[in-house]
Amino acid sequence: MKRLLITLFAFVLFNPFLFAGDKNKKIAAEQTDDKEIHWLTWDEAQVKMKHIPKKVWVDVYTDWCGWCKRMDATTFKNPDLVRYMNQKFYAVRFNAEKDDHIMFLGKQYDIVPQTRTSQLAIDLMHGQLSYPTGIFMEEGFQNPQPVPGYHPTQEMEMILRYLGDNTYKTTKFEEYQKTFTPTWNDNATPKSPASIGAH
């Protein structure tokens, strides 16, 4: 009996699969917690990309941008959009005017004094500064493509599904638009930026 208890104790102590269950449950819970978008920093996204490659959606905003606030309060709160974004993309929130040193893909990016904007934001938006702007990137942060402007939920559904389902690899967006039928509820009507605190 004593030998059986020692063997059982050793099995439990040295079997990583018994303890992995809790860790796996935690990871699964994080992946299915769809109450809000899992916004990441640049550092967090780069670490995750090394382990599990995914497409990236970057929300480029500023503190003074009324339409950015509107999109955050409406479009990015839609439960269907939240679920889809968390499933298909690493989502990064990026304040283009925050004075941070950003290390991205081995290069340091700082604020450009003349524009008071991060050089990374300037590069990702191809010099066309406009807010909000979404940046779509393929796995490994490849081929950044700016998607400027405020988009209500059903527009974002069309954009995200086009990119997230890889339809962009086989079909031109104009053709996709003609046949797209939205399925996500969009009960938010855009208001002017002035009504939500724009300067």
N, CA, C and O of each residue as an XYZ file, in Angstrom:
796
protein
N       0.823     -1.193      0.000
C       0.000      0.000      0.000
C       0.866      1.256      0.000
O       0.582      2.220     -0.710
N       1.930      1.229      0.809
C       2.824      2.380      0.895
C       3.476      2.643     -0.464
O       3.609      3.789     -0.892
N       3.881      1.554     -1.136
C       4.514      1.681     -2.450
C       3.517      2.273     -3.460
O       3.905      3.090     -4.295
N       2.250      1.875     -3.393
C       1.214      2.389     -4.277
C       1.025      3.890     -4.050
O       0.916      4.648     -5.013
N       0.985      4.323     -2.795
C       0.834      5.746     -2.489
C       2.030      6.554     -2.992
O       1.857      7.652     -3.520
N       3.226      6.023     -2.832
C       4.425      6.717     -3.311
C       4.391      6.828     -4.835
O       4.708      7.877     -5.395
N       4.005      5.745     -5.495
C       3.915      5.752     -6.962
C       2.866      6.749     -7.424
O       3.104      7.507     -8.365
N       1.710      6.760     -6.777
C       0.641      7.689     -7.125
C       1.075      9.126     -6.883
O       0.821      9.996     -7.716
N       1.727      9.386     -5.753
C       2.219     10.719     -5.441
C       3.226     11.184     -6.496
O       3.160     12.320     -6.967
N       4.158     10.300     -6.864
C       5.162     10.639     -7.880
C       4.494     10.925     -9.221
O       4.896     11.846     -9.931
N       3.480     10.145     -9.570
C       2.765     10.352    -10.819
C       2.106     11.727    -10.848
O       2.212     12.453    -11.837
N       1.426     12.078     -9.760
C       0.750     13.372     -9.676
C       1.757     14.512     -9.674
O       1.557     15.527    -10.341
N       2.825     14.344     -8.935
C       3.822     15.403     -8.805
C       4.538     15.688    -10.116
O       4.789     16.846    -10.451
N       4.863     14.652    -10.849
C       5.687     14.835    -12.036
C       4.915     14.751    -13.352
O       5.530     14.734    -14.418
N       3.620     14.700    -13.304
C       2.833     14.637    -14.527
C       2.327     16.042    -14.869
O       1.387     16.526    -14.239
N       2.937     16.698    -15.852
C       2.551     18.064    -16.184
C       1.143     18.172    -16.753
O       0.548     19.249    -16.713
N       0.604     17.090    -17.276
C      -0.720     17.166    -17.880
C      -1.823     17.349    -16.852
O      -2.877     17.902    -17.165
N      -1.592     16.893    -15.638
C      -2.611     17.065    -14.606
C      -2.776     18.531    -14.233
O      -3.887     18.981    -13.952
N      -1.686     19.271    -14.229
C      -1.747     20.685    -13.863
C      -1.992     21.565    -15.070
O      -2.381     22.724    -14.924
N      -1.771     21.037    -16.251
C      -1.977     21.819    -17.473
C      -3.450     22.120    -17.682
O      -3.794     23.091    -18.355
N      -4.324     21.300    -17.114
C      -5.753     21.512    -17.298
C      -6.194     22.883    -16.847
O      -6.935     23.559    -17.561
N      -5.753     23.315    -15.668
C      -6.126     24.635    -15.175
C      -5.578     25.722    -16.080
O      -6.268     26.695    -16.386
N      -4.331     25.553    -16.508
C      -3.723     26.547    -17.395
C      -4.476     26.593    -18.724
O      -4.749     27.672    -19.251
N      -4.809     25.417    -19.262
C      -5.543     25.362    -20.522
C      -6.938     25.953    -20.383
O      -7.438     26.601    -21.303
N      -7.579     25.725    -19.213
C      -8.885     26.328    -18.977
C      -8.779     27.848    -18.944
O      -9.641     28.551    -19.472
N      -7.713     28.350    -18.320
C      -7.514     29.800    -18.249
C      -7.302     30.377    -19.644
O      -7.876     31.410    -19.988
N      -6.475     29.705    -20.445
C      -6.227     30.173    -21.807
C      -7.515     30.128    -22.611
O      -7.818     31.071    -23.341
N      -8.274     29.054    -22.492
C      -9.537     28.934    -23.215
C     -10.516     30.023    -22.783
O     -11.220     30.600    -23.612
N     -10.556     30.300    -21.474
C     -11.443     31.354    -20.979
C     -11.053     32.710    -21.550
O     -11.918     33.505    -21.917
N      -9.742     32.976    -21.627
C      -9.290     34.241    -22.201
C      -9.692     34.334    -23.666
O     -10.079     35.401    -24.143
N      -9.600     33.215    -24.375
C      -9.896     33.218    -25.802
C     -11.390     33.333    -26.081
O     -11.776     33.810    -27.148
N     -12.240     32.904    -25.144
C     -13.673     32.956    -25.389
C     -14.359     34.082    -24.629
O     -15.574     34.239    -24.741
N     -13.618     34.863    -23.866
C     -14.198     36.006    -23.170
C     -14.436     37.096    -24.210
O     -13.527     37.847    -24.565
N     -15.656     37.166    -24.684
C     -15.955     38.053    -25.794
C     -16.784     39.258    -25.381
O     -17.609     39.738    -26.158
N     -16.577     39.743    -24.185
C     -17.304     40.929    -23.757
C     -16.658     42.198    -24.296
O     -17.318     43.225    -24.459
N     -15.372     42.115    -24.568
C     -14.682     43.266    -25.153
C     -13.512     42.776    -25.999
O     -13.037     41.649    -25.851
N     -13.072     43.641    -26.875
C     -11.933     43.298    -27.722
C     -10.695     43.190    -26.838
O     -10.492     44.005    -25.938
N      -9.883     42.194    -27.096
C      -8.641     42.003    -26.349
C      -7.558     42.893    -26.951
O      -6.713     42.431    -27.718
N      -7.597     44.166    -26.595
C      -6.618     45.118    -27.130
C      -5.243     44.820    -26.556
O      -5.097     44.591    -25.355
N      -4.245     44.825    -27.414
C      -2.871     44.530    -27.028
C      -1.977     45.735    -27.251
O      -2.313     46.640    -28.015
N      -0.841     45.740    -26.581
C       0.216     46.703    -26.890
C       1.035     46.119    -28.039
O       0.868     44.955    -28.400
N       1.912     46.927    -28.602
C       2.801     46.426    -29.654
C       3.664     45.280    -29.126
O       3.862     44.278    -29.813
N       4.174     45.433    -27.905
C       5.020     44.383    -27.329
C       4.247     43.075    -27.172
O       4.743     42.008    -27.536
N       3.031     43.160    -26.629
C       2.218     41.964    -26.427
C       1.898     41.275    -27.757
O       1.955     40.049    -27.858
N       1.565     42.063    -28.759
C       1.237     41.487    -30.069
C       2.442     40.776    -30.681
O       2.300     39.716    -31.290
N       3.617     41.357    -30.518
C       4.822     40.734    -31.079
C       5.148     39.411    -30.382
O       5.580     38.455    -31.025
N       4.939     39.364    -29.075
C       5.176     38.117    -28.336
C       4.178     37.057    -28.793
O       4.569     35.922    -29.067
N       2.885     37.414    -28.880
C       1.867     36.454    -29.294
C       2.114     35.966    -30.719
O       1.909     34.790    -31.018
N       2.551     36.860    -31.591
C       2.778     36.503    -32.986
C       3.838     35.417    -33.125
O       3.766     34.588    -34.032
N       4.823     35.421    -32.226
C       5.883     34.404    -32.271
C       5.329     33.010    -31.970
O       5.832     32.012    -32.487
N       4.299     32.948    -31.139
C       3.746     31.662    -30.729
C       2.624     31.185    -31.649
O       2.594     30.027    -32.066
N       1.713     32.092    -31.954
C       0.576     31.741    -32.819
C       0.383     32.882    -33.821
O      -0.159     33.926    -33.459
N       0.812     32.705    -35.059
C       0.625     33.754    -36.069
C      -0.859     34.008    -36.340
O      -1.653     33.077    -36.469
N      -1.207     35.285    -36.423
C      -2.568     35.724    -36.719
C      -2.491     37.019    -37.497
O      -1.460     37.692    -37.514
N      -3.590     37.358    -38.138
C      -3.686     38.676    -38.751
C      -3.777     39.723    -37.640
O      -4.067     39.397    -36.489
N      -3.526     40.981    -37.999
C      -3.519     42.062    -37.015
C      -4.439     43.181    -37.488
O      -4.460     43.531    -38.668
N      -5.200     43.735    -36.542
C      -5.979     44.948    -36.794
C      -5.488     45.994    -35.805
O      -5.559     45.788    -34.594
N      -4.990     47.117    -36.318
C      -4.494     48.198    -35.473
C      -5.497     49.346    -35.529
O      -5.836     49.825    -36.610
N      -5.966     49.781    -34.375
C      -6.852     50.937    -34.278
C      -5.978     52.149    -33.964
O      -5.543     52.326    -32.826
N      -5.722     52.981    -34.969
C      -4.905     54.182    -34.782
C      -5.844     55.333    -34.454
O      -6.754     55.650    -35.221
N      -5.608     55.954    -33.299
C      -6.505     57.007    -32.813
C      -5.697     58.121    -32.166
O      -4.477     58.023    -32.032
N      -6.391     59.182    -31.764
C      -5.794     60.241    -30.946
C      -6.782     60.571    -29.825
O      -7.960     60.222    -29.898
N      -6.290     61.241    -28.799
C      -7.155     61.602    -27.667
C      -8.232     62.613    -28.052
O      -9.305     62.628    -27.448
N      -7.962     63.455    -29.045
C      -8.890     64.527    -29.411
C      -9.887     64.131    -30.495
O     -10.764     64.925    -30.835
N      -9.778     62.940    -31.039
C     -10.574     62.524    -32.198
C     -11.975     62.063    -31.773
O     -12.121     61.021    -31.133
N     -12.992     62.836    -32.128
C     -14.374     62.511    -31.787
C     -14.881     61.248    -32.459
O     -15.573     60.450    -31.826
N     -14.552     61.053    -33.720
C     -15.002     59.854    -34.431
C     -14.311     58.605    -33.896
O     -14.881     57.514    -33.936
N     -13.092     58.757    -33.400
C     -12.404     57.619    -32.759
C     -13.182     57.191    -31.522
O     -13.399     56.000    -31.296
N     -13.599     58.165    -30.726
C     -14.362     57.870    -29.510
C     -15.701     57.237    -29.853
O     -16.168     56.323    -29.173
N     -16.304     57.735    -30.910
C     -17.595     57.193    -31.344
C     -17.447     55.728    -31.763
O     -18.261     54.881    -31.396
N     -16.407     55.448    -32.530
C     -16.185     54.079    -33.001
C     -15.905     53.148    -31.826
O     -16.366     52.006    -31.804
N     -15.154     53.639    -30.859
C     -14.844     52.842    -29.676
C     -16.109     52.570    -28.857
O     -16.268     51.485    -28.298
N     -17.003     53.555    -28.789
C     -18.208     53.428    -27.973
C     -19.323     52.634    -28.650
O     -20.226     52.143    -27.973
N     -19.272     52.502    -29.976
C     -20.351     51.818    -30.690
C     -19.829     50.586    -31.435
O     -20.076     49.454    -31.017
N     -19.124     50.804    -32.512
C     -18.681     49.706    -33.385
C     -17.892     48.663    -32.618
O     -18.175     47.469    -32.717
N     -16.896     49.111    -31.849
C     -16.020     48.171    -31.150
C     -16.663     47.553    -29.913
O     -16.019     46.774    -29.211
N     -17.917     47.885    -29.637
C     -18.652     47.263    -28.528
C     -19.637     46.210    -29.030
O     -20.209     45.474    -28.225
N     -19.843     46.124    -30.326
C     -20.795     45.165    -30.870
C     -20.338     43.740    -30.547
O     -19.211     43.370    -30.876
N     -21.196     42.932    -29.907
C     -20.785     41.586    -29.485
C     -20.317     40.683    -30.635
O     -19.370     39.913    -30.471
N     -20.975     40.774    -31.795
C     -20.559     39.954    -32.941
C     -19.185     40.376    -33.437
O     -18.342     39.533    -33.743
N     -18.964     41.682    -33.514
C     -17.664     42.194    -33.940
C     -16.580     41.809    -32.939
O     -15.485     41.404    -33.330
N     -16.878     41.932    -31.665
C     -15.908     41.592    -30.616
C     -15.481     40.129    -30.748
O     -14.289     39.824    -30.727
N     -16.446     39.232    -30.885
C     -16.151     37.805    -31.028
C     -15.275     37.543    -32.249
O     -14.281     36.821    -32.173
N     -15.658     38.138    -33.368
C     -14.928     37.904    -34.613
C     -13.508     38.466    -34.526
O     -12.546     37.809    -34.925
N     -13.386     39.673    -34.006
C     -12.067     40.305    -33.874
C     -11.158     39.451    -32.991
O     -10.006     39.201    -33.345
N     -11.665     39.009    -31.861
C     -10.848     38.211    -30.946
C     -10.465     36.860    -31.548
O      -9.393     36.328    -31.259
N     -11.329     36.318    -32.371
C     -11.052     35.018    -32.986
C     -10.035     35.125    -34.116
O      -9.146     34.279    -34.223
N     -10.147     36.139    -34.955
C      -9.375     36.187    -36.197
C      -8.138     37.090    -36.160
O      -7.226     36.914    -36.969
N      -8.092     38.055    -35.232
C      -7.057     39.078    -35.264
C      -6.393     39.266    -33.897
O      -6.993     38.989    -32.859
N      -5.158     39.738    -33.916
C      -4.580     40.400    -32.765
C      -4.937     41.868    -32.942
O      -4.601     42.476    -33.958
N      -5.609     42.429    -31.962
C      -6.058     43.815    -32.044
C      -5.126     44.696    -31.215
O      -4.877     44.424    -30.040
N      -4.618     45.753    -31.843
C      -3.694     46.682    -31.181
C      -4.325     48.062    -31.165
O      -4.755     48.559    -32.206
N      -4.386     48.691    -29.988
C      -4.814     50.098    -29.875
C      -3.563     50.944    -29.892
O      -2.624     50.681    -29.141
N      -3.537     51.955    -30.738
C      -2.321     52.732    -30.953
C      -2.646     54.215    -30.999
O      -3.195     54.709    -31.984
N      -2.303     54.928    -29.921
C      -2.463     56.375    -29.876
C      -1.302     56.982    -30.660
O      -0.155     56.934    -30.216
N      -1.598     57.543    -31.812
C      -0.562     58.037    -32.729
C       0.226     59.207    -32.165
O       1.318     59.507    -32.647
N      -0.315     59.874    -31.148
C       0.348     61.059    -30.608
C       0.908     60.855    -29.208
O       1.368     61.811    -28.583
N       0.876     59.641    -28.712
C       1.420     59.379    -27.380
C       2.943     59.320    -27.465
O       3.506     58.645    -28.327
N       3.584     60.027    -26.573
C       5.052     60.145    -26.618
C       5.694     58.912    -25.989
O       6.212     58.964    -24.874
N       5.650     57.816    -26.718
C       6.254     56.564    -26.270
C       7.348     56.152    -27.244
O       7.279     56.447    -28.437
N       8.349     55.472    -26.724
C       9.327     54.814    -27.591
C       8.757     53.437    -27.886
O       8.496     52.661    -26.967
N       8.566     53.133    -29.147
C       7.996     51.849    -29.535
C       9.059     51.043    -30.262
O       9.659     51.509    -31.231
N       9.282     49.822    -29.777
C      10.147     48.889    -30.485
C       9.240     47.971    -31.294
O       8.440     47.219    -30.738
N       9.376     48.042    -32.605
C       8.540     47.227    -33.475
C       9.398     46.593    -34.550
O      10.023     47.283    -35.355
N       9.418     45.273    -34.550
C      10.188     44.489    -35.512
C      11.659     44.916    -35.542
O      12.273     45.036    -36.602
N      12.197     45.141    -34.342
C      13.621     45.438    -34.210
C      14.017     46.877    -34.462
O      15.205     47.196    -34.477
N      13.049     47.749    -34.659
C      13.350     49.161    -34.919
C      12.636     50.038    -33.889
O      11.491     49.767    -33.528
N      13.309     51.084    -33.418
C      12.687     52.002    -32.458
C      12.004     53.149    -33.193
O      12.564     53.752    -34.107
N      10.778     53.429    -32.765
C       9.994     54.530    -33.334
C       9.709     55.541    -32.241
O       9.351     55.181    -31.120
N       9.873     56.822    -32.584
C       9.634     57.911    -31.644
C       8.679     58.923    -32.268
O       8.283     58.796    -33.427
N       8.320     59.923    -31.481
C       7.481     61.021    -31.962
C       8.303     61.909    -32.895
O       9.458     62.228    -32.613
N       7.690     62.300    -34.006
C       8.298     63.269    -34.920
C       7.862     64.650    -34.438
O       6.671     64.961    -34.470
N       8.807     65.490    -33.990
C       8.433     66.773    -33.387
C       7.571     67.670    -34.282
O       6.662     68.337    -33.787
N       7.839     67.695    -35.577
C       7.092     68.584    -36.471
C       5.609     68.234    -36.551
O       4.767     69.117    -36.711
N       5.296     66.963    -36.441
C       3.896     66.542    -36.553
C       3.302     66.085    -35.223
O       2.096     65.857    -35.129
N       4.142     65.950    -34.196
C       3.735     65.431    -32.892
C       3.043     64.069    -33.049
O       2.076     63.759    -32.352
N       3.561     63.275    -33.976
C       2.985     61.971    -34.300
C       4.091     60.930    -34.318
O       5.220     61.213    -34.718
N       3.764     59.748    -33.889
C       4.727     58.647    -33.908
C       5.147     58.335    -35.344
O       4.317     58.296    -36.251
N       6.431     58.118    -35.531
C       6.924     57.740    -36.859
C       6.301     56.426    -37.316
O       6.099     56.215    -38.512
N       5.997     55.546    -36.369
C       5.351     54.290    -36.736
C       3.964     54.550    -37.331
O       3.589     53.927    -38.325
N       3.208     55.459    -36.730
C       1.884     55.797    -37.271
C       2.017     56.396    -38.670
O       1.251     56.061    -39.573
N       2.979     57.267    -38.834
C       3.206     57.885    -40.153
C       3.527     56.814    -41.188
O       3.002     56.837    -42.301
N       4.394     55.875    -40.812
C       4.774     54.798    -41.740
C       3.586     53.895    -42.068
O       3.356     53.566    -43.232
N       2.830     53.494    -41.040
C       1.708     52.583    -41.263
C       0.602     53.218    -42.101
O      -0.078     52.530    -42.862
N       0.421     54.552    -41.957
C      -0.627     55.249    -42.713
C      -0.086     55.843    -44.013
O      -0.762     56.627    -44.679
N       1.125     55.463    -44.359
C       1.757     55.936    -45.602
C       1.749     57.459    -45.695
O       1.572     58.026    -46.773
N       1.945     58.115    -44.545
C       2.025     59.569    -44.503
C       0.692     60.290    -44.575
O       0.663     61.518    -44.503
N      -0.411     59.571    -44.715
C      -1.749     60.177    -44.809
C      -2.412     60.121    -43.434
O      -3.166     59.195    -43.135
N      -2.122     61.126    -42.601
C      -2.609     61.112    -41.220
C      -4.093     61.470    -41.170
O      -4.495     62.568    -41.555
N      -4.892     60.531    -40.693
C      -6.325     60.715    -40.572
C      -6.809     59.754    -39.491
O      -6.339     58.621    -39.386
N      -7.758     60.233    -38.691
C      -8.203     59.438    -37.539
C      -9.720     59.364    -37.491
O     -10.408     60.349    -37.755
N     -10.235     58.189    -37.154
C      -9.513     56.947    -36.904
C      -9.045     56.313    -38.214
O      -9.607     56.563    -39.280
N      -8.019     55.500    -38.108
C      -7.580     54.666    -39.222
C      -7.308     53.274    -38.681
O      -6.605     53.102    -37.686
N      -7.872     52.294    -39.350
C      -7.545     50.902    -39.040
C      -6.400     50.490    -39.942
O      -6.330     50.904    -41.100
N      -5.514     49.685    -39.417
C      -4.419     49.135    -40.220
C      -4.558     47.626    -40.199
O      -4.522     47.004    -39.138
N      -4.717     47.041    -41.378
C      -4.762     45.590    -41.494
C      -3.363     45.083    -41.832
O      -2.695     45.626    -42.712
N      -2.926     44.038    -41.129
C      -1.654     43.391    -41.429
C      -1.871     41.888    -41.506
O      -2.654     41.318    -40.746
N      -1.178     41.270    -42.420
C      -1.206     39.818    -42.495
C      -0.343     39.238    -41.372
O       0.326     39.973    -40.646
N      -0.367     37.920    -41.243
C       0.423     37.249    -40.220
C       1.878     37.702    -40.313
O       2.405     37.909    -41.406
N       2.520     37.853    -39.155
C       3.908     38.308    -39.127
C       4.052     39.798    -39.354
O       5.147     40.275    -39.654
N       2.952     40.551    -39.215
C       2.931     42.009    -39.393
C       3.295     42.418    -40.825
O       3.917     43.458    -41.040
N       2.909     41.606    -41.784
C       3.252     41.867    -43.176
C       2.183     42.690    -43.879
O       1.006     42.648    -43.521
N       2.616     43.440    -44.888
C       1.736     44.176    -45.813
C       0.711     45.070    -45.129
O      -0.489     44.878    -45.330
N       1.146     46.048    -44.320
C       0.178     46.928    -43.653
C      -0.634     47.744    -44.658
O      -0.087     48.387    -45.554
N      -1.947     47.698    -44.481
C      -2.865     48.430    -45.361
C      -3.794     49.302    -44.521
O      -4.566     48.792    -43.708
N      -3.716     50.643    -44.721
C      -4.614     51.523    -43.959
C      -6.056     51.459    -44.462
O      -6.317     51.363    -45.661
N      -6.977     51.516    -43.505
C      -8.408     51.568    -43.792
C      -8.934     52.779    -43.016
O      -9.378     52.636    -41.877
N      -8.888     53.972    -43.625
C      -9.212     55.187    -42.875
C     -10.707     55.388    -42.658
O     -11.539     54.892    -43.418
N     -11.023     56.134    -41.596
C     -12.375     56.595    -41.368
C     -13.147     55.844    -40.304
O     -12.776     54.756    -39.864
N     -14.246     56.483    -39.913
C     -15.217     55.874    -39.004
C     -16.029     54.851    -39.793
O     -16.430     55.112    -40.928
N     -16.269     53.691    -39.194
C     -17.082     52.661    -39.845
C     -18.093     52.126    -38.841
O     -17.709     51.618    -37.787
N     -19.384     52.236    -39.158
C     -20.381     51.607    -38.291
C     -20.237     50.085    -38.355
O     -19.495     49.556    -39.181
N     -20.940     49.408    -37.493
C     -20.763     47.963    -37.319
C     -20.868     47.172    -38.613
O     -20.010     46.333    -38.886
N     -21.891     47.415    -39.410
C     -22.086     46.590    -40.598
C     -21.023     46.846    -41.662
O     -20.686     45.936    -42.419
N     -20.493     48.052    -41.736
C     -19.349     48.315    -42.622
C     -18.118     47.564    -42.129
O     -17.382     46.962    -42.911
N     -17.911     47.612    -40.809
C     -16.763     46.896    -40.243
C     -16.913     45.393    -40.417
O     -15.925     44.689    -40.629
N     -18.139     44.898    -40.330
C     -18.352     43.471    -40.583
C     -17.877     43.116    -41.992
O     -17.173     42.126    -42.192
N     -18.270     43.931    -42.953
C     -17.874     43.670    -44.335
C     -16.350     43.693    -44.483
O     -15.773     42.817    -45.126
N     -15.705     44.692    -43.889
C     -14.249     44.835    -43.986
C     -13.543     43.680    -43.280
O     -12.667     43.034    -43.855
N     -13.933     43.425    -42.027
C     -13.254     42.384    -41.255
C     -13.455     40.993    -41.844
O     -12.521     40.192    -41.864
N     -14.656     40.696    -42.323
C     -14.889     39.380    -42.925
C     -14.115     39.228    -44.234
O     -13.591     38.155    -44.531
N     -14.049     40.288    -44.998
C     -13.283     40.260    -46.252
C     -11.823     39.915    -45.974
O     -11.212     39.127    -46.696
N     -11.274     40.514    -44.921
C      -9.870     40.286    -44.570
C      -9.689     39.015    -43.745
O      -8.808     38.206    -44.038
N     -10.502     38.836    -42.731
C     -10.352     37.711    -41.811
C     -10.620     36.355    -42.434
O     -10.022     35.358    -42.030
N     -11.518     36.307    -43.419
C     -11.842     35.041    -44.084
C     -10.980     34.807    -45.330
O     -11.223     33.869    -46.088
N      -9.976     35.662    -45.537
C      -9.039     35.551    -46.666
C      -9.689     35.754    -48.031
O      -9.110     35.373    -49.049
N     -10.870     36.342    -48.071
C     -11.537     36.603    -49.349
C     -10.710     37.573    -50.185
O     -10.747     37.515    -51.415
N      -9.968     38.460    -49.534
C      -9.139     39.443    -50.248
C      -8.090     38.787    -51.142
O      -7.571     39.420    -52.062
N      -7.783     37.535    -50.876
C      -6.771     36.838    -51.679
C      -7.301     36.377    -53.032
O      -6.525     36.103    -53.948
N      -8.631     36.293    -53.156
C      -9.210     35.766    -54.396
C     -10.221     36.693    -55.064
O     -10.549     36.499    -56.234
N     -10.722     37.701    -54.339
C     -11.809     38.530    -54.856
C     -11.512     40.011    -54.613
O     -11.077     40.394    -53.527
N     -11.751     40.836    -55.631
C     -11.596     42.285    -55.464
C     -12.687     42.790    -54.522
O     -13.804     42.273    -54.511
N     -12.342     43.812    -53.730
C     -13.283     44.322    -52.734
C     -14.570     44.821    -53.377
O     -15.652     44.617    -52.827
N     -14.469     45.469    -54.530
C     -15.658     45.994    -55.213
C     -16.646     44.862    -55.533
O     -17.857     45.037    -55.395
N     -16.129     43.704    -55.959
C     -16.982     42.559    -56.254
C     -17.584     41.985    -54.974
O     -18.760     41.622    -54.931
N     -16.759     41.912    -53.941
C     -17.217     41.397    -52.646
C     -18.353     42.253    -52.096
O     -19.335     41.724    -51.575
N     -18.222     43.570    -52.210
C     -19.239     44.502    -51.707
C     -20.604     44.240    -52.324
O     -21.627     44.335    -51.645
N     -20.620     43.911    -53.611
C     -21.886     43.727    -54.333
C     -22.704     42.561    -53.779
O     -23.934     42.583    -53.819
N     -22.013     41.548    -53.264
C     -22.731     40.347    -52.815
C     -22.795     40.210    -51.296
O     -23.442     39.297    -50.781
N     -22.132     41.106    -50.584
C     -22.070     40.985    -49.132
C     -23.425     41.288    -48.492
O     -24.081     42.267    -48.850
N     -23.837     40.450    -47.550
C     -25.051     40.680    -46.767
C     -24.660     40.706    -45.297
O     -24.174     39.706    -44.769
N     -24.867     41.851    -44.622
C     -24.480     41.927    -43.207
C     -25.367     41.042    -42.332
O     -26.554     40.849    -42.599
N     -24.743     40.512    -41.276
C     -25.492     39.680    -40.323
C     -25.371     40.201    -38.891
O     -26.091     39.749    -38.001
N     -24.466     41.147    -38.674
C     -24.288     41.691    -37.330
C     -25.255     42.847    -37.127
O     -25.401     43.702    -38.000
N     -25.907     42.872    -35.990
C     -26.866     43.923    -35.671
C     -26.146     45.256    -35.503
O     -25.165     45.354    -34.766
N     -26.633     46.266    -36.183
C     -26.040     47.604    -36.074
C     -27.133     48.579    -35.662
O     -27.795     49.185    -36.505
N     -27.311     48.720    -34.356
C     -28.373     49.596    -33.877
C     -27.852     50.957    -33.444
O     -28.577     51.725    -32.812
N     -26.586     51.268    -33.783
C     -26.017     52.571    -33.420
C     -26.007     53.463    -34.649
O     -25.453     53.097    -35.685
N     -26.613     54.622    -34.533
C     -26.603     55.591    -35.620
C     -25.507     56.599    -35.349
O     -25.484     57.195    -34.272
N     -24.578     56.817    -36.308
C     -23.502     57.767    -36.061
C     -24.027     59.179    -35.856
O     -24.941     59.629    -36.548
N     -23.437     59.857    -34.903
C     -23.755     61.255    -34.649
C     -22.523     62.073    -34.980
O     -21.441     61.525    -35.189
N     -22.686     63.361    -35.026
C     -21.531     64.203    -35.341
C     -20.515     64.112    -34.222
O     -20.878     63.882    -33.069
N     -19.222     64.294    -34.558
C     -18.197     64.241    -33.515
C     -18.433     65.251    -32.404
O     -18.059     64.992    -31.260
N     -19.033     66.381    -32.699
C     -19.262     67.423    -31.691
C     -20.119     66.900    -30.554
O     -19.960     67.309    -29.404
N     -21.031     65.991    -30.881
C     -21.936     65.483    -29.845
C     -21.263     64.470    -28.922
O     -21.846     64.063    -27.917
N     -20.043     64.065    -29.257
C     -19.348     63.109    -28.394
C     -18.022     63.630    -27.909
O     -17.149     62.843    -27.542
N     -17.848     64.914    -27.898
C     -16.682     65.482    -27.250
C     -15.513     65.823    -28.145
O     -14.387     65.920    -27.657
N     -15.732     66.010    -29.440
C     -14.611     66.391    -30.309
C     -14.250     67.842    -30.072
O     -15.092     68.644    -29.666
N     -12.998     68.177    -30.326
C     -12.535     69.562    -30.182
C     -12.508     70.233    -31.526
O     -12.147     71.406    -31.623
